[in-house]
Each structure stands twice: as structure tokens, then as C-alpha cells.
Amino acid sequence: MCVPAPGTGVVDGECVDDDQCAAPLVCVDGRCRELCATTQQCANSRICTVADAPLPGLCLAPCNLLVPNCSTPSDACKRGVDADGELVAVCTY
């Protein structure tokens, strides 16, 4: 009998689909991401940002637009909207 193996991908780890990410992470834009509805649900000082439906929101690392400091080389510091509707700078693909 075959049993699906849980994914082992960590936050910001590369992925192709949700099965490669450790629960409860999801694969978005090739990275394992945390889902959220509020910033309080995000770990490690990440910010809950608005996402495209059907996703409620994604926890993304904050950054400085003037001095980009994203830890993942393929990410860039871009403007986003947080769960409260405020403009924020976050690292994203």
C-alpha cells in the first residue's frame, strides 16, 4: 500500500507544487510560503501581504526599497499591500 510522503520544503525553499512543501506551507511562484490572514500569524517578523484569490494572504519578509536586502538571491524588494491595506516593502519573486 502506498502512502503519500509529506513535503519537506521549508519557508522560501524551492518547489514545483504543494506536495514539496512541509505542511501547512503552499507552493507559490516556485517557493514554499506561509498562508495568513493577519501579520500576527506570520513567523520571524514576516508581513502578511494580500495575495491573489483563492489564497488569503502570504507571509513575506520585509525589506528596504532603498537598500534591497532579500536573503533569497532570486527575490527582489518590491512594494506590496499588507493585510491592513497599507503599502509595505517585501521580498518576493
Secondary structure as UniProt FT lines:
FT   TURN            11..12
FT   HELIX           18..20
FT   TURN            23..24
FT   STRAND          26..28
FT   TURN            29..30
FT   STRAND          31..35
FT   HELIX           39..41
FT   TURN            44..45
FT   STRAND          47..50
FT   TURN            53..54
FT   STRAND          57..60
FT   TURN            73..74
FT   STRAND          76..82
FT   TURN            83..84
FT   STRAND          87..92
//
